[in-house]
Amino acid sequence: MAARFVAVPSLAVVRKEDFASTSLIPEAYARHITSRCLPPDHAPVHCSVSGEAVGSGVRLRFSSKVDGLGGPAMLTHKFFFVDGEETRERFHVVTPESPEVTTDLLVLFDGRERDYCHASVYDAENRLLAVHAIVFDKDGRTTPYPFTQRYVSPLHLGRADLTETVDDTGRRVLRFTVGLTGLTEPATVALARQGMGWIERVELTCSPRQPEVHLDLPLDDNPLLACGDWVLIAVDEQDRFLAQTLVTVQSAP
């Protein structure tokens, strides 16, 4: 029997306009939290990070604190080391009496001067609560990754959404749709889906007459899909940011 999947968004779609007033990734993504497990604050989780050199590596310490808890809750700390194509996860229980939890990680350097990772916090339904891009060097110094306007596309973003639908062959698909506004000539948009160790990228053309493009993630009979966290992202022809969202893929019952 062919595998069938369900995909649940981990947060709402982040748009290029979210970086108009900030270069901090945590602030931009905090506007799109959809958690149903924790207090409905704008940013219910507050994070901090520090590092220190240890032998031939660095010990990273990532902490998260939840305000306004009414009872115990489960959190997951996830770390994605982009260059090393590695992920690590830790589960933590937070309570009103102990709302702060910490994960310590040892990262080996092997002659490198610096590295970076994405450090994220998820709730019990695997919905994103906070994400930080952390740059650290061999001496244990850490700094946030500044997402300045040079990484953001100047194109005008219109539609950007994620829907489940049926394609022309009758398969269920998760459709990531992106549209541009104010076009006077064609513009290239690259849409990609990314999982650990796997990237599928297609370059499509938006035009004044057809300003929208989409990328389908087949949920039925798809041998190139697996359970886990997937990123859907849209960038322009110079890889500058337009929109992004995250989904959790699970086996269908």
C-alpha positions as CSV (number, residue, x, y, z in Angstrom):
1,M,0.0,0.0,0.0
2,A,1.3,3.5,-1.0
3,A,2.2,5.8,1.9
4,R,-0.2,8.5,2.8
5,F,0.7,11.6,4.8
6,V,-0.9,14.5,6.6
7,A,0.8,17.9,6.9
8,V,0.2,20.3,9.7
9,P,1.6,23.9,9.6
10,S,3.9,24.6,12.5
11,L,3.3,28.4,12.2
12,A,1.6,30.9,9.8
13,V,3.4,32.1,6.7
14,V,6.2,34.6,7.4
15,R,6.3,37.4,4.8
16,K,9.1,39.7,3.7
17,E,7.2,42.6,5.3
18,D,7.8,41.1,8.7
19,F,11.5,42.2,8.3
20,A,10.6,45.8,7.4
21,S,11.0,47.0,11.0
22,T,13.4,44.4,12.4
23,S,16.5,42.4,11.4
24,L,15.9,39.9,14.2
25,I,14.6,36.6,13.1
26,P,12.9,35.8,16.5
27,E,10.9,39.0,16.4
28,A,9.7,38.4,12.8
29,Y,8.7,34.8,13.4
30,A,7.0,35.6,16.7
31,R,4.2,37.4,14.8
32,H,3.1,34.1,13.3
33,I,2.9,31.7,16.3
34,T,-0.1,29.5,16.2
35,S,0.4,27.4,19.4
36,R,-2.7,26.1,21.2
37,C,-0.7,24.7,24.1
38,L,0.8,27.8,25.7
39,P,-0.5,31.2,26.8
40,P,-1.7,33.2,23.7
41,D,0.9,35.9,24.1
42,H,2.7,37.5,21.2
43,A,5.9,35.8,22.1
44,P,5.3,33.4,25.1
45,V,8.8,32.0,25.1
46,H,11.9,34.0,26.0
47,C,15.2,32.5,25.0
48,S,18.9,33.2,25.8
49,V,22.1,31.6,24.6
50,S,25.7,31.6,25.7
51,G,28.9,29.7,24.8
52,E,32.3,28.7,26.1
53,A,35.3,27.0,24.6
54,V,35.8,23.5,25.8
55,G,38.8,21.6,24.5
56,S,38.6,21.4,20.7
57,G,35.0,22.5,20.6
58,V,32.4,24.9,22.1
59,R,29.7,24.2,24.6
60,L,26.5,26.1,23.7
61,R,23.9,26.7,26.4
62,F,20.4,27.5,25.1
63,S,17.6,28.4,27.6
64,S,13.9,29.1,27.2
65,K,11.5,30.5,29.7
66,V,7.7,30.5,29.5
67,D,5.6,33.2,31.2
68,G,2.0,32.7,32.4
69,L,1.9,28.9,32.6
70,G,-1.2,27.5,34.1
71,G,0.2,24.0,34.5
72,P,2.9,21.6,33.2
73,A,3.7,21.7,29.5
74,M,6.2,19.9,27.2
75,L,8.7,21.8,25.1
76,T,11.2,20.5,22.5
77,H,14.5,22.3,21.8
78,K,15.6,21.6,18.2
79,F,18.9,22.5,16.8
80,F,19.7,22.5,13.0
81,F,23.4,22.8,12.1
82,V,23.1,23.9,8.5
83,D,26.6,23.3,7.3
84,G,26.9,20.0,9.1
85,E,23.5,18.8,7.9
86,E,22.7,17.7,11.5
87,T,19.8,18.1,13.9
88,R,19.6,17.5,17.6
89,E,16.5,17.5,19.8
90,R,15.9,17.6,23.5
91,F,12.6,17.3,25.4
92,H,11.8,19.4,28.5
93,V,8.9,19.8,30.9
94,V,8.1,23.3,32.2
95,T,5.9,24.1,35.1
96,P,4.7,27.3,36.8
97,E,7.3,26.7,39.5
98,S,10.1,25.9,37.0
99,P,9.3,27.8,33.8
100,E,12.9,27.8,32.5
101,V,14.7,24.9,30.9
102,T,18.2,24.6,29.4
103,T,19.9,22.4,26.8
104,D,23.7,22.1,26.7
105,L,25.3,21.1,23.4
106,L,28.9,20.3,22.6
107,V,30.0,21.3,19.1
108,L,33.4,20.2,17.7
109,F,35.2,22.6,15.4
110,D,37.9,20.6,13.5
111,G,39.9,23.7,12.4
112,R,37.0,26.0,11.7
113,E,36.9,29.5,13.0
114,R,33.1,29.8,13.4
115,D,29.8,28.0,12.8
116,Y,26.1,28.7,13.1
117,C,22.8,26.9,13.8
118,H,19.1,27.5,14.1
119,A,17.8,26.9,17.7
120,S,14.1,26.5,17.9
121,V,11.4,25.8,20.6
122,Y,8.3,23.8,19.8
123,D,5.2,22.9,21.8
124,A,3.6,19.5,22.3
125,E,1.9,19.6,18.9
126,N,5.2,20.5,17.2
127,R,4.1,24.1,16.5
128,L,6.9,26.6,16.5
129,L,7.2,28.9,19.6
130,A,10.5,30.6,19.0
131,V,13.5,30.4,16.6
132,H,17.0,31.9,16.8
133,A,19.8,31.9,14.3
134,I,23.0,31.8,16.3
135,V,26.5,32.5,15.1
136,F,29.4,31.3,17.3
137,D,33.1,31.1,17.1
138,K,35.8,28.7,18.4
139,D,36.2,30.9,21.5
140,G,32.6,30.5,22.5
141,R,31.4,34.0,21.6
142,T,27.9,34.1,20.3
143,T,25.8,36.6,18.3
144,P,22.4,36.7,16.6
145,Y,22.4,36.3,12.8
146,P,21.4,39.8,11.5
147,F,18.8,39.4,8.8
148,T,19.3,42.8,7.2
149,Q,17.4,44.2,4.2
150,R,20.0,42.9,1.7
151,Y,18.6,39.5,2.4
152,V,15.0,40.6,1.7
153,S,13.6,40.8,-1.9
154,P,12.6,44.2,-3.2
155,L,9.7,42.6,-5.2
156,H,6.2,43.3,-3.9
157,L,4.7,40.2,-2.4
158,G,1.0,39.6,-2.8
159,R,-0.5,36.2,-2.0
160,A,1.5,33.8,0.2
161,D,-0.4,30.9,1.6
162,L,-0.5,27.2,2.2
163,T,-3.5,25.1,1.4
164,E,-4.4,21.4,1.0
165,T,-6.0,20.7,-2.3
166,V,-6.2,18.0,-5.1
167,D,-3.9,18.3,-8.2
168,D,-4.8,17.4,-11.8
169,T,-4.1,13.7,-11.2
170,G,-6.4,13.5,-8.2
171,R,-3.7,13.3,-5.6
172,R,-3.9,15.2,-2.3
173,V,-1.2,17.9,-2.2
174,L,-0.1,20.6,0.1
175,R,0.1,23.7,-2.2
176,F,2.4,26.6,-1.4
177,T,1.3,29.6,-3.4
178,V,3.1,32.9,-3.9
179,G,2.1,35.9,-5.9
180,L,3.7,39.2,-6.8
181,T,2.0,42.6,-7.3
182,G,2.9,45.6,-9.3
183,L,4.7,43.7,-12.0
184,T,5.5,45.5,-15.3
185,E,7.7,42.6,-16.6
186,P,8.3,38.9,-15.8
187,A,10.1,38.1,-12.6
188,T,11.7,34.8,-11.5
189,V,10.6,33.2,-8.2
190,A,12.2,30.1,-6.7
191,L,10.1,27.9,-4.6
192,A,11.7,25.1,-2.5
193,R,10.9,22.5,0.0
194,Q,13.6,21.4,2.4
195,G,14.0,18.6,4.8
196,M,17.2,17.3,6.5
197,G,19.5,16.4,3.7
198,W,16.9,17.0,0.9
199,I,16.1,20.1,-1.1
200,E,13.8,20.4,-4.1
201,R,13.9,23.7,-5.8
202,V,12.0,25.0,-8.9
203,E,12.4,28.3,-10.6
204,L,9.1,29.7,-11.9
205,T,8.1,32.9,-13.6
206,C,5.5,35.5,-12.4
207,S,4.2,37.9,-15.0
208,P,1.7,40.8,-15.1
209,R,-0.9,38.4,-16.6
210,Q,0.0,35.4,-14.4
211,P,1.4,36.8,-11.1
212,E,1.0,33.7,-9.0
213,V,3.1,30.4,-8.9
214,H,2.9,27.4,-6.7
215,L,4.8,24.3,-5.5
216,D,2.9,21.1,-4.6
217,L,3.9,18.7,-1.9
218,P,2.1,15.4,-2.8
219,L,0.7,13.8,0.3
220,D,-0.4,10.5,-1.4
221,D,2.0,8.0,-3.1
222,N,5.1,10.2,-2.7
223,P,8.3,8.2,-2.2
224,L,10.3,11.4,-1.7
225,L,8.4,12.4,1.4
226,A,9.0,11.3,5.0
227,C,7.7,12.1,8.4
228,G,9.3,15.1,10.1
229,D,9.8,18.9,9.8
230,W,9.7,20.5,6.3
231,V,10.4,24.1,5.3
232,L,8.6,25.7,2.3
233,I,10.3,28.9,1.1
234,A,10.1,31.4,-1.7
235,V,13.0,33.6,-2.8
236,D,13.7,35.8,-5.8
237,E,16.3,35.1,-8.5
238,Q,19.1,36.4,-6.2
239,D,17.9,34.2,-3.3
240,R,16.4,37.1,-1.4
241,F,13.6,36.3,1.0
242,L,9.9,36.5,0.0
243,A,8.0,34.1,2.2
244,Q,8.5,31.0,4.4
245,T,6.5,28.5,6.4
246,L,7.1,25.2,8.3
247,V,5.0,22.1,8.3
248,T,5.1,18.8,10.3
249,V,4.5,15.7,8.1
250,Q,3.0,12.7,9.8
251,S,1.7,9.3,8.5
252,A,-2.0,9.4,7.7
253,P,-4.2,7.2,9.9
